[in-house]
Amino acid sequence: MAEDGEEKLLATVQHIVQTLGSSDTMTEDILKVFSNYDGR
């Protein structure tokens, strides 16, 4: 069970890293991270 949580955490961190830097402004990056965080 702990491994599943760890995999989700790593996937989330990877998503954040990929999202940051994909636009010109930090505000856009942050909004993308939080709007995509729960898979919407």
C-alpha positions in Angstrom: 0.0 0.0 0.0 2.8 2.4 0.8 4.4 1.7 -2.6 1.1 2.8 -4.3 1.2 6.1 -2.4 4.8 6.6 -3.3 4.1 6.0 -7.0 1.3 8.6 -6.9 3.6 11.1 -5.2 6.3 10.5 -7.8 3.8 10.9 -10.6 2.5 14.1 -9.1 6.0 15.5 -8.7 6.9 14.5 -12.3 3.7 16.2 -13.6 4.6 19.4 -11.7 8.1 19.5 -13.1 6.8 18.9 -16.6 4.2 21.6 -16.2 6.6 24.2 -14.8 8.6 25.8 -17.6 6.1 25.0 -20.3 4.8 28.6 -20.4 6.3 32.0 -20.1 4.9 33.0 -16.8 5.0 31.3 -13.4 1.3 32.2 -12.8 0.2 30.2 -15.8 2.4 27.3 -14.6 1.0 27.3 -11.1 -2.6 27.4 -12.5 -1.9 24.5 -14.8 -0.4 22.4 -11.9 -3.4 22.9 -9.7 -6.0 22.6 -12.4 -4.5 19.3 -13.6 -3.6 18.0 -10.2 -6.8 15.9 -9.7 -7.0 14.8 -13.3 -9.8 17.2 -14.4 
